[in-house]
Structures are given as C-alpha cells and as structure tokens.
C-alpha cells in the first residue's frame, strides 16, 4: 500500500536535505522552505484518507525531530530538549498537519450533497456477519482525534 512507503520517503528526503544542505552552510529559513516544499508535499499527498498506524506515527515523528535538531544546529552534547528546538525552528508538527487535512476533508464531505457517493459511503453501515478479529480502523474512527484515540463526539450515523 502507498501509505507504507510514505514514512520511508519522508525519512529519505529529510535525510538527503540533512546530508546535502548542511546547517552550517545554509540559512535555517532556506532549510525550512526545502522541508516544506520537498518532504512535506511528498508525505502529505492524499494524507486526509489515511488511518495511520502507531509505528508510522512514531517513525514520522522521529524523522521530524531529527530534521529539526539538525536544522537548529543542536547536537546531543548541547542538551537542548526537543521542545526548545521546535520553538527555535518553528516548524508545525507533521502529525498536526495530517489532523488538519483530515478535519478539512471531513468538513468538505459534510458540505457535499446527500446523494454524492462519498457522503453515502461515509455513513454506510454494512449488514451481515463480520470476521472474528479486531475490526479495522476506519476514517471516522481516527478523524477528529490524535493517532489511535477513539472518537466520541462525531454525530450518529
């Protein structure tokens, strides 16, 4: 599936930016623009429909923190926390952007006409028997919350 490759591609692109465009030789502003243009656009393409697994969220966050620390020019010997480097670099966390994309997509789907296929499928409840295992996560289950948390405030279907 394409979502399996997205975190890998994001990590490759941020690694390339870190190795080719050294923070000592390039302005932070330029590195942030490169990140937003190359890495974020590759990761966020069609991200509004994902159900992100916890391991992918961890990998994305790790790659993002590594990139931010490198952009800020901080090493492990400087003992800066990740929060301090995030404030210094001022990059919005990727998982927050994915949540924003999801909220926008859900609002867009709610504005659609009731006879549109996407709106019908959003509220579709299949009949019949299910397999005896943990049910798969759906878009509405993870839409308005953090990664992996359950939704209690969505309207009844």
C-alpha positions in Angstrom: 0.0 0.0 0.0 1.1 3.5 -0.7 0.8 4.6 3.0 3.5 2.1 3.9 6.0 3.9 1.7 5.2 7.5 2.7 7.1 7.5 6.0 10.1 5.9 4.3 10.0 8.5 1.5 9.7 11.3 4.1 12.7 9.9 6.0 14.8 9.6 2.8 14.0 13.2 1.7 14.8 14.7 5.2 18.0 12.6 5.3 19.0 13.9 1.9 18.3 17.5 2.9 20.4 16.9 6.1 23.4 15.5 4.3 23.5 17.7 1.2 22.4 21.0 2.7 24.4 21.3 5.9 23.0 23.6 8.5 26.4 25.3 8.9 26.4 26.4 5.3 22.7 27.2 4.7 20.2 29.5 6.4 17.5 28.0 8.6 14.9 29.7 6.6 16.1 28.1 3.4 16.2 24.6 5.0 12.7 25.0 6.3 11.5 26.0 2.9 13.2 23.0 1.4 11.5 20.8 4.0 8.1 22.3 3.4 8.4 22.0 -0.4 10.0 18.6 -0.8 9.4 16.5 2.3 6.0 17.7 3.4 4.5 17.7 0.0 5.7 14.1 -0.6 4.3 13.0 2.8 1.0 14.9 2.9 -0.2 13.9 -0.6 -3.6 12.2 -0.1 -3.0 12.0 3.7 -6.5 13.0 4.5 -7.8 9.5 4.0 -5.1 7.6 6.0 -5.6 5.6 9.1 -2.0 6.0 10.4 -0.6 3.1 12.4 1.2 3.9 15.6 4.6 2.7 14.2 4.2 5.1 11.2 3.4 8.0 13.6 6.5 7.2 15.6 8.7 7.0 12.5 7.4 10.2 11.1 7.9 12.0 14.5 11.4 10.6 14.9 12.4 11.7 11.4 10.9 15.1 12.0 12.7 15.6 15.3 16.0 14.5 13.8 15.5 17.0 11.0 14.5 19.8 13.4 17.6 19.2 15.6 19.9 19.2 12.6 18.3 22.4 11.3 18.6 24.1 14.6 22.3 23.1 14.7 21.9 21.4 18.0 23.8 18.2 18.9 23.2 15.8 21.8 26.1 17.4 23.7 24.2 20.8 23.8 21.4 19.2 25.9 18.5 21.0 24.3 15.1 19.5 24.6 13.0 18.7 21.6 10.5 21.4 22.7 13.3 24.0 22.7 14.5 23.1 19.2 10.9 23.1 17.9 10.4 26.6 19.2 13.7 27.7 17.7 13.0 26.3 14.2 9.2 27.0 14.3 8.0 24.1 12.2 4.5 22.8 12.6 4.5 19.1 13.6 3.6 16.8 10.7 1.0 14.8 12.6 -0.8 18.1 13.4 -0.9 18.9 9.7 -2.3 15.5 8.9 -5.0 16.1 11.5 -5.8 19.4 10.0 -6.0 17.9 6.5 -8.4 15.2 7.9 -10.6 17.9 9.6 -10.8 19.9 6.4 -11.7 16.8 4.3 -14.4 15.8 6.8 -15.9 19.3 6.7 -15.7 19.1 2.9 -17.6 15.8 2.9 -20.2 17.1 5.2 -20.9 20.0 2.8 -21.4 17.7 -0.1 -24.9 16.9 -1.3 -26.6 14.0 0.4 -26.7 11.9 -2.9 -22.9 12.1 -3.5 -21.2 8.7 -3.4 -18.5 9.8 -0.9 -21.1 11.1 1.6 -23.1 7.9 1.2 -20.0 5.8 1.8 -19.1 7.9 4.8 -22.3 6.9 6.6 -22.5 3.3 5.2 -23.1 0.5 7.7 -22.7 -2.9 6.1 -25.1 -5.7 7.1 -24.3 -9.3 7.7 -21.5 -11.1 9.7 -18.1 -9.8 10.4 -14.8 -11.8 10.9 -13.9 -12.8 14.4 -11.0 -10.5 15.0 -10.3 -6.9 15.8 -12.1 -4.6 13.4 -10.1 -2.5 11.1 -9.8 1.2 11.8 -12.0 3.5 9.6 -11.6 7.1 8.6 -14.2 8.4 11.0 -12.7 6.4 13.9 -9.4 8.4 13.8 -10.6 11.6 12.1 -11.1 14.1 14.9 -8.6 12.7 17.4 -4.9 12.0 17.9 -3.3 9.0 16.4 -5.1 5.9 17.7 -7.6 7.5 20.0 -11.3 6.8 19.8 -13.9 9.4 18.7 -16.9 10.0 21.0 -18.1 13.4 19.6 -18.9 12.5 16.0 -22.6 12.6 15.0 -24.6 9.4 15.0 -24.7 7.6 11.6 
